[in-house]
């Protein structure tokens, strides 16, 4: 079960894995931004959305390349290449 923290998910490039992640987020009625991006999605694709994150919300970027400054409390999830780990605060 997800804790009481308010996580806001940012969806990376579409593939079978990302579709399953979307299904899970929808099933649990979790908040997310989805720009229906292709492989190589970047944080800058969500720049405007990241700028409206409230202080009590935690952005979770899933397979999104970091090419801009993101909130300090962000969680980055990626398992590709040099990003093979989870960064930030854990659920």
HTML snippet that shows the backbone in 3Dmol.js (N, CA, C, O; Angstrom):
<script src="https://3Dmol.org/build/3Dmol-min.js"></script>
<div id="view" style="width:600px;height:400px;position:relative"></div>
<script>
const pdb = `
ATOM      1  N   UNK A   1       0.838  -1.183   0.000  1.00  0.00           N
ATOM      2  CA  UNK A   1       0.000   0.000   0.000  1.00  0.00           C
ATOM      3  C   UNK A   1       0.885   1.250   0.000  1.00  0.00           C
ATOM      4  O   UNK A   1       1.899   1.297   0.696  1.00  0.00           O
ATOM      5  N   UNK A   2       0.509   2.228  -0.758  1.00  0.00           N
ATOM      6  CA  UNK A   2       1.248   3.486  -0.835  1.00  0.00           C
ATOM      7  C   UNK A   2       1.001   4.282   0.452  1.00  0.00           C
ATOM      8  O   UNK A   2      -0.121   4.313   0.959  1.00  0.00           O
ATOM      9  N   UNK A   3       2.035   4.914   0.969  1.00  0.00           N
ATOM     10  CA  UNK A   3       1.908   5.696   2.196  1.00  0.00           C
ATOM     11  C   UNK A   3       1.076   6.951   1.956  1.00  0.00           C
ATOM     12  O   UNK A   3       0.602   7.195   0.847  1.00  0.00           O
ATOM     13  N   UNK A   4       0.909   7.737   3.006  1.00  0.00           N
ATOM     14  CA  UNK A   4       0.086   8.940   2.923  1.00  0.00           C
ATOM     15  C   UNK A   4       0.755  10.076   2.166  1.00  0.00           C
ATOM     16  O   UNK A   4       0.120  11.092   1.884  1.00  0.00           O
ATOM     17  N   UNK A   5       2.019   9.915   1.839  1.00  0.00           N
ATOM     18  CA  UNK A   5       2.676  10.946   1.053  1.00  0.00           C
ATOM     19  C   UNK A   5       1.970  11.072  -0.290  1.00  0.00           C
ATOM     20  O   UNK A   5       1.437  10.091  -0.808  1.00  0.00           O
ATOM     21  N   UNK A   6       1.964  12.251  -0.844  1.00  0.00           N
ATOM     22  CA  UNK A   6       1.280  12.508  -2.114  1.00  0.00           C
ATOM     23  C   UNK A   6       2.296  12.417  -3.250  1.00  0.00           C
ATOM     24  O   UNK A   6       3.027  13.367  -3.528  1.00  0.00           O
ATOM     25  N   UNK A   7       2.325  11.265  -3.894  1.00  0.00           N
ATOM     26  CA  UNK A   7       3.225  11.050  -5.021  1.00  0.00           C
ATOM     27  C   UNK A   7       2.508  11.437  -6.312  1.00  0.00           C
ATOM     28  O   UNK A   7       1.336  11.113  -6.505  1.00  0.00           O
ATOM     29  N   UNK A   8       3.224  12.131  -7.187  1.00  0.00           N
ATOM     30  CA  UNK A   8       2.718  12.487  -8.511  1.00  0.00           C
ATOM     31  C   UNK A   8       3.683  11.849  -9.508  1.00  0.00           C
ATOM     32  O   UNK A   8       4.874  12.158  -9.510  1.00  0.00           O
ATOM     33  N   UNK A   9       3.176  10.976 -10.338  1.00  0.00           N
ATOM     34  CA  UNK A   9       4.013  10.205 -11.255  1.00  0.00           C
ATOM     35  C   UNK A   9       4.087  10.885 -12.619  1.00  0.00           C
ATOM     36  O   UNK A   9       3.107  11.450 -13.106  1.00  0.00           O
ATOM     37  N   UNK A  10       5.270  10.817 -13.220  1.00  0.00           N
ATOM     38  CA  UNK A  10       5.525  11.366 -14.542  1.00  0.00           C
ATOM     39  C   UNK A  10       5.968  10.211 -15.428  1.00  0.00           C
ATOM     40  O   UNK A  10       6.990   9.574 -15.169  1.00  0.00           O
ATOM     41  N   UNK A  11       5.197   9.947 -16.466  1.00  0.00           N
ATOM     42  CA  UNK A  11       5.355   8.764 -17.299  1.00  0.00           C
ATOM     43  C   UNK A  11       6.363   9.003 -18.417  1.00  0.00           C
ATOM     44  O   UNK A  11       6.288   9.998 -19.138  1.00  0.00           O
ATOM     45  N   UNK A  12       7.306   8.075 -18.549  1.00  0.00           N
ATOM     46  CA  UNK A  12       8.304   8.143 -19.614  1.00  0.00           C
ATOM     47  C   UNK A  12       7.786   7.582 -20.922  1.00  0.00           C
ATOM     48  O   UNK A  12       6.576   7.480 -21.125  1.00  0.00           O
ATOM     49  N   UNK A  13       8.694   7.221 -21.804  1.00  0.00           N
ATOM     50  CA  UNK A  13       8.357   6.743 -23.139  1.00  0.00           C
ATOM     51  C   UNK A  13       7.548   5.456 -23.126  1.00  0.00           C
ATOM     52  O   UNK A  13       7.777   4.558 -22.316  1.00  0.00           O
ATOM     53  N   UNK A  14       6.613   5.395 -24.034  1.00  0.00           N
ATOM     54  CA  UNK A  14       5.701   4.251 -24.104  1.00  0.00           C
ATOM     55  C   UNK A  14       6.391   2.978 -24.596  1.00  0.00           C
ATOM     56  O   UNK A  14       7.100   2.975 -25.603  1.00  0.00           O
ATOM     57  N   UNK A  15       6.163   1.924 -23.866  1.00  0.00           N
ATOM     58  CA  UNK A  15       6.505   0.563 -24.252  1.00  0.00           C
ATOM     59  C   UNK A  15       5.579  -0.333 -23.432  1.00  0.00           C
ATOM     60  O   UNK A  15       4.764   0.177 -22.663  1.00  0.00           O
ATOM     61  N   UNK A  16       5.683  -1.641 -23.575  1.00  0.00           N
ATOM     62  CA  UNK A  16       4.781  -2.553 -22.858  1.00  0.00           C
ATOM     63  C   UNK A  16       4.883  -2.349 -21.347  1.00  0.00           C
ATOM     64  O   UNK A  16       3.876  -2.378 -20.640  1.00  0.00           O
ATOM     65  N   UNK A  17       6.080  -2.149 -20.871  1.00  0.00           N
ATOM     66  CA  UNK A  17       6.311  -1.925 -19.448  1.00  0.00           C
ATOM     67  C   UNK A  17       5.576  -0.673 -18.957  1.00  0.00           C
ATOM     68  O   UNK A  17       4.936  -0.696 -17.905  1.00  0.00           O
ATOM     69  N   UNK A  18       5.671   0.410 -19.717  1.00  0.00           N
ATOM     70  CA  UNK A  18       5.039   1.670 -19.313  1.00  0.00           C
ATOM     71  C   UNK A  18       3.518   1.548 -19.339  1.00  0.00           C
ATOM     72  O   UNK A  18       2.837   2.139 -18.501  1.00  0.00           O
ATOM     73  N   UNK A  19       2.984   0.796 -20.280  1.00  0.00           N
ATOM     74  CA  UNK A  19       1.535   0.575 -20.305  1.00  0.00           C
ATOM     75  C   UNK A  19       1.081  -0.148 -19.044  1.00  0.00           C
ATOM     76  O   UNK A  19       0.019   0.157 -18.502  1.00  0.00           O
ATOM     77  N   UNK A  20       1.876  -1.098 -18.574  1.00  0.00           N
ATOM     78  CA  UNK A  20       1.528  -1.811 -17.339  1.00  0.00           C
ATOM     79  C   UNK A  20       1.623  -0.883 -16.131  1.00  0.00           C
ATOM     80  O   UNK A  20       0.788  -0.953 -15.230  1.00  0.00           O
ATOM     81  N   UNK A  21       2.618  -0.028 -16.106  1.00  0.00           N
ATOM     82  CA  UNK A  21       2.734   0.962 -15.035  1.00  0.00           C
ATOM     83  C   UNK A  21       1.506   1.857 -15.028  1.00  0.00           C
ATOM     84  O   UNK A  21       0.951   2.141 -13.967  1.00  0.00           O
ATOM     85  N   UNK A  22       1.081   2.300 -16.196  1.00  0.00           N
ATOM     86  CA  UNK A  22      -0.123   3.123 -16.291  1.00  0.00           C
ATOM     87  C   UNK A  22      -1.345   2.377 -15.769  1.00  0.00           C
ATOM     88  O   UNK A  22      -2.168   2.956 -15.061  1.00  0.00           O
ATOM     89  N   UNK A  23      -1.469   1.108 -16.109  1.00  0.00           N
ATOM     90  CA  UNK A  23      -2.596   0.304 -15.611  1.00  0.00           C
ATOM     91  C   UNK A  23      -2.604   0.256 -14.087  1.00  0.00           C
ATOM     92  O   UNK A  23      -3.661   0.362 -13.466  1.00  0.00           O
ATOM     93  N   UNK A  24      -1.439   0.097 -13.491  1.00  0.00           N
ATOM     94  CA  UNK A  24      -1.335   0.048 -12.024  1.00  0.00           C
ATOM     95  C   UNK A  24      -1.712   1.396 -11.415  1.00  0.00           C
ATOM     96  O   UNK A  24      -2.470   1.448 -10.446  1.00  0.00           O
ATOM     97  N   UNK A  25      -1.189   2.482 -11.976  1.00  0.00           N
ATOM     98  CA  UNK A  25      -1.511   3.808 -11.465  1.00  0.00           C
ATOM     99  C   UNK A  25      -3.013   4.083 -11.542  1.00  0.00           C
ATOM    100  O   UNK A  25      -3.600   4.627 -10.607  1.00  0.00           O
ATOM    101  N   UNK A  26      -3.624   3.704 -12.656  1.00  0.00           N
ATOM    102  CA  UNK A  26      -5.073   3.892 -12.815  1.00  0.00           C
ATOM    103  C   UNK A  26      -5.851   3.012 -11.837  1.00  0.00           C
ATOM    104  O   UNK A  26      -6.828   3.458 -11.236  1.00  0.00           O
ATOM    105  N   UNK A  27      -5.417   1.767 -11.680  1.00  0.00           N
ATOM    106  CA  UNK A  27      -6.103   0.834 -10.782  1.00  0.00           C
ATOM    107  C   UNK A  27      -6.152   1.372  -9.351  1.00  0.00           C
ATOM    108  O   UNK A  27      -7.169   1.249  -8.669  1.00  0.00           O
ATOM    109  N   UNK A  28      -5.050   1.966  -8.905  1.00  0.00           N
ATOM    110  CA  UNK A  28      -4.974   2.496  -7.539  1.00  0.00           C
ATOM    111  C   UNK A  28      -5.350   3.973  -7.464  1.00  0.00           C
ATOM    112  O   UNK A  28      -5.204   4.608  -6.419  1.00  0.00           O
ATOM    113  N   UNK A  29      -5.833   4.510  -8.573  1.00  0.00           N
ATOM    114  CA  UNK A  29      -6.293   5.902  -8.629  1.00  0.00           C
ATOM    115  C   UNK A  29      -5.210   6.881  -8.146  1.00  0.00           C
ATOM    116  O   UNK A  29      -5.481   7.797  -7.370  1.00  0.00           O
ATOM    117  N   UNK A  30      -3.994   6.664  -8.619  1.00  0.00           N
ATOM    118  CA  UNK A  30      -2.872   7.524  -8.263  1.00  0.00           C
ATOM    119  C   UNK A  30      -2.716   8.635  -9.299  1.00  0.00           C
ATOM    120  O   UNK A  30      -3.037   8.446 -10.472  1.00  0.00           O
ATOM    121  N   UNK A  31      -2.230   9.774  -8.869  1.00  0.00           N
ATOM    122  CA  UNK A  31      -2.082  10.940  -9.750  1.00  0.00           C
ATOM    123  C   UNK A  31      -0.869  10.788 -10.658  1.00  0.00           C
ATOM    124  O   UNK A  31       0.202  10.364 -10.222  1.00  0.00           O
ATOM    125  N   UNK A  32      -1.054  11.139 -11.923  1.00  0.00           N
ATOM    126  CA  UNK A  32       0.070  11.071 -12.857  1.00  0.00           C
ATOM    127  C   UNK A  32      -0.118  12.038 -14.009  1.00  0.00           C
ATOM    128  O   UNK A  32      -1.231  12.443 -14.341  1.00  0.00           O
ATOM    129  N   UNK A  33       1.013  12.394 -14.607  1.00  0.00           N
ATOM    130  CA  UNK A  33       1.038  13.164 -15.847  1.00  0.00           C
ATOM    131  C   UNK A  33       1.524  12.223 -16.936  1.00  0.00           C
ATOM    132  O   UNK A  33       2.508  11.506 -16.757  1.00  0.00           O
ATOM    133  N   UNK A  34       0.838  12.232 -18.052  1.00  0.00           N
ATOM    134  CA  UNK A  34       1.200  11.361 -19.167  1.00  0.00           C
ATOM    135  C   UNK A  34       1.090  12.150 -20.461  1.00  0.00           C
ATOM    136  O   UNK A  34      -0.011  12.469 -20.910  1.00  0.00           O
ATOM    137  N   UNK A  35       2.210  12.458 -21.048  1.00  0.00           N
ATOM    138  CA  UNK A  35       2.238  13.193 -22.318  1.00  0.00           C
ATOM    139  C   UNK A  35       2.325  12.258 -23.513  1.00  0.00           C
ATOM    140  O   UNK A  35       2.538  12.697 -24.643  1.00  0.00           O
ATOM    141  N   UNK A  36       2.157  10.950 -23.254  1.00  0.00           N
ATOM    142  CA  UNK A  36       2.195   9.943 -24.331  1.00  0.00           C
ATOM    143  C   UNK A  36       3.483  10.085 -25.155  1.00  0.00           C
ATOM    144  O   UNK A  36       3.455  10.186 -26.382  1.00  0.00           O
ATOM    145  N   UNK A  37       4.592  10.088 -24.445  1.00  0.00           N
ATOM    146  CA  UNK A  37       5.898  10.315 -25.058  1.00  0.00           C
ATOM    147  C   UNK A  37       6.471   9.029 -25.638  1.00  0.00           C
ATOM    148  O   UNK A  37       6.079   7.926 -25.258  1.00  0.00           O
ATOM    149  N   UNK A  38       7.385   9.191 -26.546  1.00  0.00           N
ATOM    150  CA  UNK A  38       8.089   8.037 -27.108  1.00  0.00           C
ATOM    151  C   UNK A  38       9.382   7.818 -26.328  1.00  0.00           C
ATOM    152  O   UNK A  38       9.698   8.574 -25.409  1.00  0.00           O
ATOM    153  N   UNK A  39      10.118   6.788 -26.697  1.00  0.00           N
ATOM    154  CA  UNK A  39      11.380   6.454 -26.058  1.00  0.00           C
ATOM    155  C   UNK A  39      12.289   7.679 -26.048  1.00  0.00           C
ATOM    156  O   UNK A  39      12.353   8.405 -27.040  1.00  0.00           O
ATOM    157  N   UNK A  40      12.987   7.916 -24.949  1.00  0.00           N
ATOM    158  CA  UNK A  40      13.868   9.077 -24.824  1.00  0.00           C
ATOM    159  C   UNK A  40      13.183  10.260 -24.171  1.00  0.00           C
ATOM    160  O   UNK A  40      13.633  11.396 -24.323  1.00  0.00           O
ATOM    161  N   UNK A  41      12.100  10.014 -23.443  1.00  0.00           N
ATOM    162  CA  UNK A  41      11.374  11.089 -22.763  1.00  0.00           C
ATOM    163  C   UNK A  41      12.319  11.844 -21.832  1.00  0.00           C
ATOM    164  O   UNK A  41      13.217  11.258 -21.227  1.00  0.00           O
ATOM    165  N   UNK A  42      12.101  13.151 -21.727  1.00  0.00           N
ATOM    166  CA  UNK A  42      12.973  14.006 -20.925  1.00  0.00           C
ATOM    167  C   UNK A  42      12.146  14.770 -19.894  1.00  0.00           C
ATOM    168  O   UNK A  42      10.954  15.011 -20.085  1.00  0.00           O
ATOM    169  N   UNK A  43      12.803  15.143 -18.805  1.00  0.00           N
ATOM    170  CA  UNK A  43      12.134  15.937 -17.773  1.00  0.00           C
ATOM    171  C   UNK A  43      11.604  17.248 -18.358  1.00  0.00           C
ATOM    172  O   UNK A  43      10.558  17.741 -17.936  1.00  0.00           O
ATOM    173  N   UNK A  44      12.319  17.801 -19.315  1.00  0.00           N
ATOM    174  CA  UNK A  44      11.872  19.061 -19.925  1.00  0.00           C
ATOM    175  C   UNK A  44      10.525  18.914 -20.629  1.00  0.00           C
ATOM    176  O   UNK A  44       9.815  19.902 -20.814  1.00  0.00           O
ATOM    177  N   UNK A  45      10.166  17.691 -21.022  1.00  0.00           N
ATOM    178  CA  UNK A  45       8.834  17.460 -21.605  1.00  0.00           C
ATOM    179  C   UNK A  45       7.743  17.765 -20.575  1.00  0.00           C
ATOM    180  O   UNK A  45       6.604  18.057 -20.942  1.00  0.00           O
ATOM    181  N   UNK A  46       8.089  17.698 -19.301  1.00  0.00           N
ATOM    182  CA  UNK A  46       7.145  17.928 -18.208  1.00  0.00           C
ATOM    183  C   UNK A  46       7.473  19.201 -17.418  1.00  0.00           C
ATOM    184  O   UNK A  46       7.009  19.372 -16.290  1.00  0.00           O
ATOM    185  N   UNK A  47       8.263  20.080 -18.007  1.00  0.00           N
ATOM    186  CA  UNK A  47       8.733  21.264 -17.289  1.00  0.00           C
ATOM    187  C   UNK A  47       7.587  22.053 -16.654  1.00  0.00           C
ATOM    188  O   UNK A  47       7.654  22.380 -15.469  1.00  0.00           O
ATOM    189  N   UNK A  48       6.552  22.359 -17.410  1.00  0.00           N
ATOM    190  CA  UNK A  48       5.433  23.141 -16.878  1.00  0.00           C
ATOM    191  C   UNK A  48       4.717  22.393 -15.758  1.00  0.00           C
ATOM    192  O   UNK A  48       4.311  22.999 -14.767  1.00  0.00           O
ATOM    193  N   UNK A  49       4.560  21.082 -15.912  1.00  0.00           N
ATOM    194  CA  UNK A  49       3.882  20.275 -14.898  1.00  0.00           C
ATOM    195  C   UNK A  49       4.712  20.194 -13.620  1.00  0.00           C
ATOM    196  O   UNK A  49       4.162  20.262 -12.521  1.00  0.00           O
ATOM    197  N   UNK A  50       6.024  20.050 -13.753  1.00  0.00           N
ATOM    198  CA  UNK A  50       6.901  20.002 -12.586  1.00  0.00           C
ATOM    199  C   UNK A  50       6.884  21.319 -11.826  1.00  0.00           C
ATOM    200  O   UNK A  50       7.063  21.336 -10.609  1.00  0.00           O
ATOM    201  N   UNK A  51       6.671  22.415 -12.531  1.00  0.00           N
ATOM    202  CA  UNK A  51       6.646  23.732 -11.891  1.00  0.00           C
ATOM    203  C   UNK A  51       5.401  23.962 -11.043  1.00  0.00           C
ATOM    204  O   UNK A  51       5.387  24.873 -10.216  1.00  0.00           O
ATOM    205  N   UNK A  52       4.356  23.157 -11.228  1.00  0.00           N
ATOM    206  CA  UNK A  52       3.135  23.357 -10.438  1.00  0.00           C
ATOM    207  C   UNK A  52       3.005  22.355  -9.290  1.00  0.00           C
ATOM    208  O   UNK A  52       1.982  22.324  -8.605  1.00  0.00           O
ATOM    209  N   UNK A  53       4.029  21.543  -9.080  1.00  0.00           N
ATOM    210  CA  UNK A  53       4.015  20.587  -7.975  1.00  0.00           C
ATOM    211  C   UNK A  53       3.974  21.362  -6.654  1.00  0.00           C
ATOM    212  O   UNK A  53       4.746  22.297  -6.443  1.00  0.00           O
ATOM    213  N   UNK A  54       3.072  20.960  -5.784  1.00  0.00           N
ATOM    214  CA  UNK A  54       2.940  21.612  -4.482  1.00  0.00           C
ATOM    215  C   UNK A  54       4.003  21.095  -3.522  1.00  0.00           C
ATOM    216  O   UNK A  54       4.610  20.050  -3.751  1.00  0.00           O
ATOM    217  N   UNK A  55       4.216  21.839  -2.452  1.00  0.00           N
ATOM    218  CA  UNK A  55       5.270  21.512  -1.497  1.00  0.00           C
ATOM    219  C   UNK A  55       5.077  20.126  -0.873  1.00  0.00           C
ATOM    220  O   UNK A  55       6.063  19.450  -0.579  1.00  0.00           O
ATOM    221  N   UNK A  56       3.844  19.693  -0.668  1.00  0.00           N
ATOM    222  CA  UNK A  56       3.592  18.395  -0.033  1.00  0.00           C
ATOM    223  C   UNK A  56       3.535  17.239  -1.038  1.00  0.00           C
ATOM    224  O   UNK A  56       3.237  16.106  -0.660  1.00  0.00           O
ATOM    225  N   UNK A  57       3.818  17.517  -2.307  1.00  0.00           N
ATOM    226  CA  UNK A  57       3.783  16.481  -3.339  1.00  0.00           C
ATOM    227  C   UNK A  57       5.200  16.055  -3.710  1.00  0.00           C
ATOM    228  O   UNK A  57       6.134  16.856  -3.704  1.00  0.00           O
ATOM    229  N   UNK A  58       5.332  14.777  -4.031  1.00  0.00           N
ATOM    230  CA  UNK A  58       6.636  14.219  -4.393  1.00  0.00           C
ATOM    231  C   UNK A  58       6.581  13.733  -5.837  1.00  0.00           C
ATOM    232  O   UNK A  58       5.861  12.781  -6.140  1.00  0.00           O
ATOM    233  N   UNK A  59       7.332  14.375  -6.733  1.00  0.00           N
ATOM    234  CA  UNK A  59       7.348  13.915  -8.118  1.00  0.00           C
ATOM    235  C   UNK A  59       8.137  12.611  -8.262  1.00  0.00           C
ATOM    236  O   UNK A  59       9.235  12.473  -7.724  1.00  0.00           O
ATOM    237  N   UNK A  60       7.560  11.662  -8.995  1.00  0.00           N
ATOM    238  CA  UNK A  60       8.212  10.381  -9.281  1.00  0.00           C
ATOM    239  C   UNK A  60       8.353  10.293 -10.797  1.00  0.00           C
ATOM    240  O   UNK A  60       7.362  10.120 -11.507  1.00  0.00           O
ATOM    241  N   UNK A  61       9.575  10.412 -11.288  1.00  0.00           N
ATOM    242  CA  UNK A  61       9.824  10.390 -12.728  1.00  0.00           C
ATOM    243  C   UNK A  61      10.236   8.978 -13.125  1.00  0.00           C
ATOM    244  O   UNK A  61      11.249   8.458 -12.657  1.00  0.00           O
ATOM    245  N   UNK A  62       9.439   8.367 -13.993  1.00  0.00           N
ATOM    246  CA  UNK A  62       9.660   6.976 -14.387  1.00  0.00           C
ATOM    247  C   UNK A  62      10.269   6.936 -15.784  1.00  0.00           C
ATOM    248  O   UNK A  62       9.627   7.295 -16.771  1.00  0.00           O
ATOM    249  N   UNK A  63      11.515   6.494 -15.842  1.00  0.00           N
ATOM    250  CA  UNK A  63      12.252   6.395 -17.108  1.00  0.00           C
ATOM    251  C   UNK A  63      12.209   7.698 -17.899  1.00  0.00           C
ATOM    252  O   UNK A  63      11.924   7.717 -19.096  1.00  0.00           O
ATOM    253  N   UNK A  64      12.501   8.789 -17.186  1.00  0.00           N
ATOM    254  CA  UNK A  64      12.550  10.121 -17.774  1.00  0.00           C
ATOM    255  C   UNK A  64      13.975  10.641 -17.599  1.00  0.00           C
ATOM    256  O   UNK A  64      14.482  10.699 -16.479  1.00  0.00           O
ATOM    257  N   UNK A  65      14.615  11.017 -18.697  1.00  0.00           N
ATOM    258  CA  UNK A  65      15.977  11.547 -18.643  1.00  0.00           C
ATOM    259  C   UNK A  65      15.961  12.947 -18.027  1.00  0.00           C
ATOM    260  O   UNK A  65      15.133  13.785 -18.383  1.00  0.00           O
ATOM    261  N   UNK A  66      16.871  13.180 -17.116  1.00  0.00           N
ATOM    262  CA  UNK A  66      16.920  14.472 -16.429  1.00  0.00           C
ATOM    263  C   UNK A  66      17.792  15.435 -17.226  1.00  0.00           C
ATOM    264  O   UNK A  66      19.013  15.290 -17.300  1.00  0.00           O
ATOM    265  N   UNK A  67      17.131  16.412 -17.811  1.00  0.00           N
ATOM    266  CA  UNK A  67      17.846  17.406 -18.622  1.00  0.00           C
ATOM    267  C   UNK A  67      17.579  18.830 -18.145  1.00  0.00           C
ATOM    268  O   UNK A  67      18.023  19.792 -18.772  1.00  0.00           O
ATOM    269  N   UNK A  68      16.852  18.964 -17.035  1.00  0.00           N
ATOM    270  CA  UNK A  68      16.569  20.260 -16.426  1.00  0.00           C
ATOM    271  C   UNK A  68      16.653  20.086 -14.913  1.00  0.00           C
ATOM    272  O   UNK A  68      16.770  18.968 -14.410  1.00  0.00           O
ATOM    273  N   UNK A  69      16.594  21.180 -14.215  1.00  0.00           N
ATOM    274  CA  UNK A  69      16.543  21.129 -12.758  1.00  0.00           C
ATOM    275  C   UNK A  69      15.164  20.608 -12.340  1.00  0.00           C
ATOM    276  O   UNK A  69      14.140  21.056 -12.855  1.00  0.00           O
ATOM    277  N   UNK A  70      15.152  19.658 -11.401  1.00  0.00           N
ATOM    278  CA  UNK A  70      13.905  19.087 -10.911  1.00  0.00           C
ATOM    279  C   UNK A  70      13.830  19.304  -9.400  1.00  0.00           C
ATOM    280  O   UNK A  70      14.854  19.555  -8.764  1.00  0.00           O
ATOM    281  N   UNK A  71      12.633  19.212  -8.817  1.00  0.00           N
ATOM    282  CA  UNK A  71      12.524  19.414  -7.363  1.00  0.00           C
ATOM    283  C   UNK A  71      13.449  18.471  -6.585  1.00  0.00           C
ATOM    284  O   UNK A  71      13.652  17.321  -6.972  1.00  0.00           O
ATOM    285  N   UNK A  72      13.997  18.978  -5.493  1.00  0.00           N
ATOM    286  CA  UNK A  72      14.939  18.208  -4.677  1.00  0.00           C
ATOM    287  C   UNK A  72      14.347  16.922  -4.116  1.00  0.00           C
ATOM    288  O   UNK A  72      15.075  15.957  -3.880  1.00  0.00           O
ATOM    289  N   UNK A  73      13.052  16.898  -3.903  1.00  0.00           N
ATOM    290  CA  UNK A  73      12.423  15.714  -3.318  1.00  0.00           C
ATOM    291  C   UNK A  73      11.967  14.696  -4.372  1.00  0.00           C
ATOM    292  O   UNK A  73      11.226  13.766  -4.054  1.00  0.00           O
ATOM    293  N   UNK A  74      12.400  14.869  -5.600  1.00  0.00           N
ATOM    294  CA  UNK A  74      12.008  13.965  -6.688  1.00  0.00           C
ATOM    295  C   UNK A  74      12.566  12.570  -6.484  1.00  0.00           C
ATOM    296  O   UNK A  74      13.640  12.386  -5.910  1.00  0.00           O
ATOM    297  N   UNK A  75      11.817  11.596  -6.964  1.00  0.00           N
ATOM    298  CA  UNK A  75      12.264  10.210  -7.010  1.00  0.00           C
ATOM    299  C   UNK A  75      12.420   9.852  -8.478  1.00  0.00           C
ATOM    300  O   UNK A  75      11.515  10.083  -9.281  1.00  0.00           O
ATOM    301  N   UNK A  76      13.579   9.282  -8.830  1.00  0.00           N
ATOM    302  CA  UNK A  76      13.848   8.875 -10.206  1.00  0.00           C
ATOM    303  C   UNK A  76      13.860   7.356 -10.261  1.00  0.00           C
ATOM    304  O   UNK A  76      14.569   6.701  -9.497  1.00  0.00           O
ATOM    305  N   UNK A  77      13.075   6.809 -11.164  1.00  0.00           N
ATOM    306  CA  UNK A  77      13.022   5.360 -11.336  1.00  0.00           C
ATOM    307  C   UNK A  77      13.395   5.036 -12.771  1.00  0.00           C
ATOM    308  O   UNK A  77      12.751   5.494 -13.715  1.00  0.00           O
ATOM    309  N   UNK A  78      14.440   4.242 -12.920  1.00  0.00           N
ATOM    310  CA  UNK A  78      14.902   3.851 -14.249  1.00  0.00           C
ATOM    311  C   UNK A  78      15.774   2.613 -14.096  1.00  0.00           C
ATOM    312  O   UNK A  78      16.470   2.471 -13.090  1.00  0.00           O
ATOM    313  N   UNK A  79      15.749   1.738 -15.051  1.00  0.00           N
ATOM    314  CA  UNK A  79      16.574   0.529 -14.979  1.00  0.00           C
ATOM    315  C   UNK A  79      17.375   0.324 -16.258  1.00  0.00           C
ATOM    316  O   UNK A  79      17.757  -0.795 -16.599  1.00  0.00           O
ATOM    317  N   UNK A  80      17.619   1.422 -16.951  1.00  0.00           N
ATOM    318  CA  UNK A  80      18.347   1.347 -18.206  1.00  0.00           C
ATOM    319  C   UNK A  80      19.738   1.959 -18.076  1.00  0.00           C
ATOM    320  O   UNK A  80      19.915   3.017 -17.473  1.00  0.00           O
ATOM    321  N   UNK A  81      20.702   1.280 -18.646  1.00  0.00           N
ATOM    322  CA  UNK A  81      22.069   1.797 -18.769  1.00  0.00           C
ATOM    323  C   UNK A  81      22.623   2.315 -17.451  1.00  0.00           C
ATOM    324  O   UNK A  81      22.599   1.608 -16.444  1.00  0.00           O
ATOM    325  N   UNK A  82      23.122   3.548 -17.454  1.00  0.00           N
ATOM    326  CA  UNK A  82      23.750   4.102 -16.262  1.00  0.00           C
ATOM    327  C   UNK A  82      22.749   4.439 -15.168  1.00  0.00           C
ATOM    328  O   UNK A  82      23.140   4.760 -14.046  1.00  0.00           O
ATOM    329  N   UNK A  83      21.469   4.368 -15.484  1.00  0.00           N
ATOM    330  CA  UNK A  83      20.430   4.714 -14.511  1.00  0.00           C
ATOM    331  C   UNK A  83      19.863   3.511 -13.784  1.00  0.00           C
ATOM    332  O   UNK A  83      18.765   3.593 -13.234  1.00  0.00           O
ATOM    333  N   UNK A  84      20.564   2.417 -13.764  1.00  0.00           N
ATOM    334  CA  UNK A  84      20.069   1.166 -13.207  1.00  0.00           C
ATOM    335  C   UNK A  84      19.938   1.205 -11.699  1.00  0.00           C
ATOM    336  O   UNK A  84      20.675   0.514 -10.995  1.00  0.00           O
ATOM    337  N   UNK A  85      19.020   1.994 -11.198  1.00  0.00           N
ATOM    338  CA  UNK A  85      18.737   2.035  -9.771  1.00  0.00           C
ATOM    339  C   UNK A  85      17.563   2.962  -9.508  1.00  0.00           C
ATOM    340  O   UNK A  85      16.982   3.538 -10.427  1.00  0.00           O
ATOM    341  N   UNK A  86      17.234   3.088  -8.251  1.00  0.00           N
ATOM    342  CA  UNK A  86      16.188   4.021  -7.821  1.00  0.00           C
ATOM    343  C   UNK A  86      16.870   5.077  -6.983  1.00  0.00           C
ATOM    344  O   UNK A  86      17.665   4.759  -6.098  1.00  0.00           O
ATOM    345  N   UNK A  87      16.565   6.329  -7.257  1.00  0.00           N
ATOM    346  CA  UNK A  87      17.175   7.439  -6.542  1.00  0.00           C
ATOM    347  C   UNK A  87      16.111   8.149  -5.726  1.00  0.00           C
ATOM    348  O   UNK A  87      14.925   8.078  -6.047  1.00  0.00           O
ATOM    349  N   UNK A  88      16.525   8.824  -4.686  1.00  0.00           N
ATOM    350  CA  UNK A  88      15.630   9.668  -3.911  1.00  0.00           C
ATOM    351  C   UNK A  88      15.039   8.926  -2.726  1.00  0.00           C
ATOM    352  O   UNK A  88      15.540   7.880  -2.311  1.00  0.00           O
ATOM    353  N   UNK A  89      13.974   9.483  -2.196  1.00  0.00           N
ATOM    354  CA  UNK A  89      13.291   8.899  -1.044  1.00  0.00           C
ATOM    355  C   UNK A  89      12.500   7.696  -1.491  1.00  0.00           C
ATOM    356  O   UNK A  89      11.906   7.704  -2.569  1.00  0.00           O
ATOM    357  N   UNK A  90      12.485   6.669  -0.679  1.00  0.00           N
ATOM    358  CA  UNK A  90      11.756   5.453  -1.035  1.00  0.00           C
ATOM    359  C   UNK A  90      10.337   5.526  -0.539  1.00  0.00           C
ATOM    360  O   UNK A  90      10.025   6.250   0.406  1.00  0.00           O
ATOM    361  N   UNK A  91       9.480   4.766  -1.190  1.00  0.00           N
ATOM    362  CA  UNK A  91       8.080   4.705  -0.785  1.00  0.00           C
ATOM    363  C   UNK A  91       8.013   4.127   0.599  1.00  0.00           C
ATOM    364  O   UNK A  91       6.924   3.978   1.154  1.00  0.00           O
TER     365      UNK A  91
END
`;
const viewer = $3Dmol.createViewer("view");
viewer.addModel(pdb, "pdb");
viewer.setStyle({}, {cartoon: {color: "spectrum"}});
viewer.zoomTo();
viewer.render();
</script>
